[in-house]
Amino acid sequence: MLAVPAACIHNPPNVDGKPSAPTSPSTFWQPPRSAITRDSIPRVDIPADVAQRVAHLTLPDVVDIALTNNPQTRQSYAQARAAGATIGAAYGHYLPQVTLSGTAAREGSSSSGSAPLTGGTSTGTGGSTGSTGGSSGGTGTVIKGGGYHSLFEPSASVSWLLFDFEESSSIEVARQTAFSASFTHNSTIQGVVLAVEQAYFSYNSAKAVRDGDLQSVREDSTNLAAAQARHDAGVATISDVLIAKTTLSQAELTYETDEGTVQTTRGGLAVAMGFPATVPYDIAPEPPNVPVQGITESVDSLVEMAVQSRPDLASFRAQAREAAANVGVVKGQGLPSLFASGSASRAIFDTPSLDGNSYSAQVGVSIPLFQGFTNAYNVLQARELANASAANVEFQRDAVVYQVFTSYYNLKTATSRVRSADDLLSSAQESHDVEIGKYKQGVGSILDLLTAEAALASARSQQASARWTWYSSLAQLSHDVGILGLHGETRIHLAGDSTTTQPSR
């Protein structure tokens, strides 16, 4: 008997005439039209005060744009506000709950006589209850005789939870939930600021490396011209010219690769600002060779600061307090509660003599005597979850300490690398100048010159990279300590600076 209906069943079911899942492991799923969501690249809204200098943005500009446009900050903001609303909901649970309602009906019978009609209505006329929760009573009015009657009955009811053992714990759970979400928003802002700063520094580093390699291309062109001149004068072989040409081609290839890296890092900075990678913009040139200073604070002081300042760690602490408060909520579910309620209604017929009022009032107490050990196990579960949340705080604190420790020594290493890179560049430049002078005078070899040129190009690249790595390391340490400001500023003290130090603007 079931053969015919079963033959009509599709597995998986069809949606808009197409299967709702792939028909085989080796085929593409062909989605129905209702499954396809149209999307497009959003329109870029650049603030009016920034639009005029969109080709020369500074670091504060890109940070401000990122905080305005990045969807992560909008998401965490909305989540924090939603969590804050739970506080009002928790308080509202312990306020009177008032309900208004009304019904309308047409009822009666075509029979006659003095007996009550089937489907007739009886209404109370003055019954009341005692304070211990009795039901309403009094005389009733019946509909007599045949015919139909119209009825409208408005009513109002109120209930009020006067006391239970959950109240303070429920409100505390809501408060800590809101605190956790707001701390998470602060952490999200710091994460966005760090991401856009690091993207900004990476873009600057890529441009500095590219510019250095462009200078190497020009120097290799000069070397090729010198080799060609010596060959034309008969004091150098054709191999010098060929080696110089090969070196120039390699330098040009490196430069072209650098140009591609500049474009990709530029796109990465655009995305960090909340823009599509294709948006037309650029940043203002940073001052060259800004002095790099060493950190004066100890790692222990920064660790202590991080334990107090990290917003994500504060969020985990709030979650632990929320879990601890939830134990009281669960316990309260197995304890007595006191409540009051009341209602009033009026039956209004098309025959006024049938009208009547009814009302009731109750005060009661609810005492859970036995729930099959459900509440006991729920309390046990809540306690263990609170213990797990407390342990997670300890784990996250240890992770923060390690992050600060790592970032601290990364910054110290970056500081040393800048100084070493400066020395390397200086010595490589002197060596290159000596070799090119010797070659032009006919007492040096092309191989010595090109070796010095390669060392100089490498030194330029390392020096450019080291400086921007230092800025990035400073931003990372500021973030890990939890003191990275809304505009990228930091309170970390550096040598020779007794005030707030921040990357160059």
N, C-alpha and C positions, 0 to 999 in steps of 0.2 A: 504493500500500500504506500510505502514511503519512497518508492523508486522514482516516481515522477517529480516530487518536490526536490529530492536530492539531486537530480540531474540538472536542476535550474540553479543550484548553489555554485557560486564561483569562489574558489579558494586560491589566492586571497580575493576578497570582495572587490567588485569594480566600483570606481568612483568616476563619474562623468564619462562612463563608457570605456575606461581604461583601468587595468589592474592597479591596486593600491600598493603593490610591492613588485620587485623584479620577478619575472616569470621563470628565470633559471639562473644558476650561479655564473653563467658565462655571457650574460646579456645585460645591456644597459636598461635601466628602468626608464620608461617613457612616461613622464609625469602628466597628469591631466591638467587642464588649463587652470583649475582652481588652486592647484598646488604651486603655481608659479607666481612669485612676488616680484613686481616690477620695482626697480631701484635705479638710482642715478647718482652721479657725483654731486654732492650738495654745493650750493652756491657759497662762495667764499665771502664772508663779511669781515672786512678789515676795519678796525676802529678808525673813525675819521681823523683823530689826532695822529694816527700812525700811517695812514694811507699816503700822506704827502712825503714821507721818508721811507716808503716801503723798500726802496733799493739800498737803504743804509740803516738797517735795524741794528740796535744795540742789544746787549744781553738783557737789560731790564725790559726792553720792548718785547723780545721773544718770550720771556718768562710771563709777562702780563698777558700776552696773546694766548699762550698755552693755558693759563689758568682760566681764561674766559671761554676758550673754544674746546678744550679737551673733554671728551665725553665721560672720562673716568671721574672727573671732579663733579660733573652734573649728576652722575649716577650715585656717588657717595653722598652728595648733598641731599638728594631725594630720599635715599635710604635713611639718613640721619633724621630727617624731618618725619618720616614715617614711623621710625622708632620712638621719637619724641611724643607722637600722638598716643602711644600705648599708655603713657602716664595718665592722660586724661581719661582714657577708657578704663583704667584700673580704679581711679577715683569714682568714675560714673557708676561702677558696679555697686557701690555702696550708697547711692542716692536713690530717692524714690523713683519707681518706674510706673509711669502713668500711661494708660491705654484708653482711647476712646473708640467706640464701635457703634454700629447701628445695623439693624436688619429691617427689611420690609417684606411682607408676605400677603398673599391673598388666599384665604382658606374658608372652609365651610362645607355644607352638605345640602343636597336637595331634599332630604327627608324632613319631616315635621314632628313635633312632639316636644316633651319637656326633658327628655334624656339628653345628656351631653353628646355633642356631635363627635363622630370619629374624626380625629385630626383637629378638634377644637383646642382652644388655648386656655389655660388657667393661669392667672396672674396673682402674685402675692400682694397683700394690702396691709403691710405694716409689720411683718415679721422681723425679728432681729436676733442676733446671736450674742452670746456672752463672750467674755474676754478669753475664754479657753478654747474657742474655735468651734462652737456649735453651728448648725445650719439654720437658714432662715425659715420662718414659719408664718402662720396666720391663716385667715380665711381665704378662699379662692372664689373667683368669679368664673362661671361657665357660660358658654354660648348656648342659648336655648333657641329652639325653633330652627326651621329650615332657612336656607339662604346662604349668602357668602359675605364675608367680612374682610376688610383690609386692616392690616396691622403694620404699625411702624414702632420699632422698639430701640431707642438710643440707650446706650449704657456707657458707664465709665468704671474703670477699675484701677486700683493703685496697689503696688506691692513695695515693700521696703525691707531690705535685709538689715536688721538692726544691729546684729553683731555676729561675727564668726571669727574663728581663730586664724583665718587666712589673710585678713585685711592688711596688716602691716607688711607681711611677707609678699603679698601680691603687688603692693605698691612699690616695694623695694625691688622686686624683679623687674617691673616696668622701668624704674629709674635707672637701674644698672644696664638694662637693654639699650636705653637711650644714650647713656654715657658711652657705652661700648661703640655704638654706631657713630657718635660724634668724634670720638678719638680716632676711629677708622678713617673718617673724613679728613682729619688733620694729617694722618699718615699718608693718605692718598695725595693730598696737596704736596707734601714733601716729596713723594715719589715722582710726581709730575715735574716738579721744579728740578729735581736731580736729573731726570731723563732729558729734559730740554737743555739743561746746562751741559750735560755730557755730549749731547748731539751738537750743541753749539761749539764746544771745544774740539770735537772730532772734525767738524767742518773747517774750523780755523787751522787745525793741524794738517788736514788734507791740502788746503790751499797753500800753506807754508811749504810743505814738501814739494808740491807742484812748482811753486815759484823757485825753489832751490834747484830743482832739476831743470827748469827752463834756463837758469843761469849756467848750469853745466852744459846744456846744448849750445849756448852761445860760446862758451869757452872751448868746447870741442870743435866748433866751427872755426874759431881762431887757430886752434892747433892744426886743423886740416889745411888752412891757408898757409900756415908757417911751413908745414911739411911739403906742400905743393911748391912754395917759393924756393925751398932748399933743393927740391928735386929739379926745378927749372934751372937753378944755378949750378947744378951738377955736383952738389955736395951731399945729396941724400939719394937713396935708392927708391924705386917705385914702391917697395914694400912699406916704407914709411907712410907714403900716401894712402896705400890700401888699408893699413892698420888704423890710420886716423879716420878714414871713411867708415870703417867698421865700428869704431868707437862712437862716432857721431850717430850712426844709425841706431846703435843700442841706446844711446842717450835719448834720441827722439822717441823710440819705442817706450822707454820708461816714462817720458813726459806724457805721451798719449794715454798710458795706463793711469798715470796720476790724474789726468783730466777726467777720466771716467770715475775715479774714486771721489773727486770733488763733487761731481754731479750726484752720485749716490748718497754721499753724506749730506749734501744740500737737501735732497728729498727726504732723508731721515729726519732732519731738523724740521722740515715742513710738517711731517706727520706728528712729531713731538709737539708742535704748536697746535695740533688739531686741524690742520689743513691737508688737502690732497697734495701728493708729492709734486704735482705739476704746477702748483701756484707760482706765479712770477714774483720773486722777491730776492733780496740779497742782504748781507749784513755789512755794517761799517767796518773798515779795516781797524784792527787792534794796533795799539802802539807797539813797535818792535822792541825786543829785548827789555821788557819790563823786569826789574830785579825780582828774583825769586828768593824768599826768606824761609828760614827754617822754623819749625814749630818749637815753641818754648814750653808748652804744657806737657806734663807727664801722662803716660798712658793710663795710670791709675786714676788721675783726676778726671780724665775724659770718660773712663768707664763709669765712675761714680755719677758723672753728669748724665750719661746715657741711661743709666738705670732709673733716674728720676725724670728724664725729659722725653724719652722715646714714646710717641703717641700710640704706636702699635702695641708696645708693652703695656701701656696704660689700658688699652682696649682689652687685652687678655686678662688683666687684673679685674676689670669690670665684669667680664664674662664669668670669672671665678666667683665674684660676689653674687652675681645673678644666680649661679648654680647653687650657692650656699643658701640664698634666700628661698629658692624654689623648694628646699627641704621643708621649710616652714609651711609653704603652700600645700604641699602634699600631706603633711601631718594634719593640717587644718581640715582637710577633706574627711578625716575620720573622727572629728570632734563635733560637739553640738553647735548648732547655730540657732539664732533667735530671729524671727521674722514677724512682720505684720502685713496684713492685706485687707483690702475692702473693695466693695463694688456697689454700684447703684444703677438701676435701670427704670425706665418707664415704658409701659405698654400703652400705645395710643391706637385706638380702633376708630373706624368710621362711625361707630356708635359710641358716643361719649360715656354712656353708663358702664361700658366695659373697661374703661381706662383704669390703670392701676400702677402702683409703684412697687418696687422690690429693692431691697438693699441688704448688705451683709458686712460684717466686720470680723476680722480674725486676728488673733495674736497667738502665735504658735512657736513651738520649739522642735527642732529636728535633732534626734540623737541616733547616729549610726551605731547599732549594737554589734552587728556581725556582717562582714562583707566578703566572707570566704577568704580571708587573709589577703585580699587584693590590696587594701591600703597599706598593710605591713610591707608587702613586697614593693609597692610603689615608693614607700619611704626609703627602703633599702636601696632601690635603684637610684633615687634622687641623691642619697648620700654618696654613693659610689661615683655618680657623675660629678658631684661637687669635688670629691677627692681627685678625680681625673683632671678636672679643670684647674685645680690648685697645682697639680703636678705639671700641667702644661705651662703654667706661669713660670715655674722654675726652669723648665726646659727652654722657654723663649728667652728668659733672662740670661741663661748661659749662652744662648745663640747670639744675643746682643753683645755680650762681653767679647765673644770671639770675633764678631764683625768689627767692633771698635779696635780690638787688638790688631787685626789684620790690616784695617784701613790706616791705622796709625803708622805701622811700619812700611806700608806701601807709600805713604806720603814722605816718610823720611828717605826711603829709597829713591823716590822721584826727585826729591831735593838734591840728593847726591848725584843723580844722573844728569840733572841740569848743569851742575857745576863741571862735572867731567866732560859733558858734551860741549860746553863752552871752551874748555881747555883743548879738547880734541879738534874743534873747528879752528881754533887759533893756530895750532901747530900744523894742521893739514893745509891751511891757507899759506903759511910761511913756506912749507915744503913745496907746494905747487908753484909759488912765485919764484923760488930758486930754480926749480927744474925748467920752467918755461924760459927763464932768462938764460940758462945754460944751453937750452936747445936752440934758441935764436942766435946765440953766439957761436953755434957749431961745435960745442964741447960736450953736449948732452945727447942721450939717445931718446928716440921716440917712445921706447918702452918705459923708460924711467919717467918721462913726462906723463904718459897715460896712466901709469900706476899712481902717480901723485894726484892726477885728476880724478881717478876713481875714489881714492881715499878722501879727497875733498868733497866729492858729491855725497859719499856716505856720511861724512861728518855733518854736512848741512842737513841732511834728512834726519839724522839722529838728534841734532840740536833742536830742530823744529818740533819733532815728535816729543822730545823730553819736556819741553816747556809746556806744551798743552796737556801732556799727561800729568804734569804737576798740578795744573788747574783742576783737572778732572779728579785727581786723587784728593785734593782739598775739599772739593764738593762732596765726594763720597764719604769722607770722614765726617764732615758736617752733618750729612744725612744720617750716618750711623750713630752719631752722638745724639741726634734728635734736635739739633739747633739750627737746621737749615731754614732760613727765613723765607717769608712769603715772596720776596723778590730776589732770592738767591744769596742773600747776605749770610755771613757766618760770624759767630762770636769766638772762634778759635784765635788765640793770640799767636803771632809770629814774631820772630826776632826783630827787634827794632821798632815794634809796634805795640803799644800798650792799650790800644783800643780795638774796636772791631776791624777785622781784616777781611776783605773780600776780593774776588778776582777783579781784574781791571775792567772798567766799563768803557 
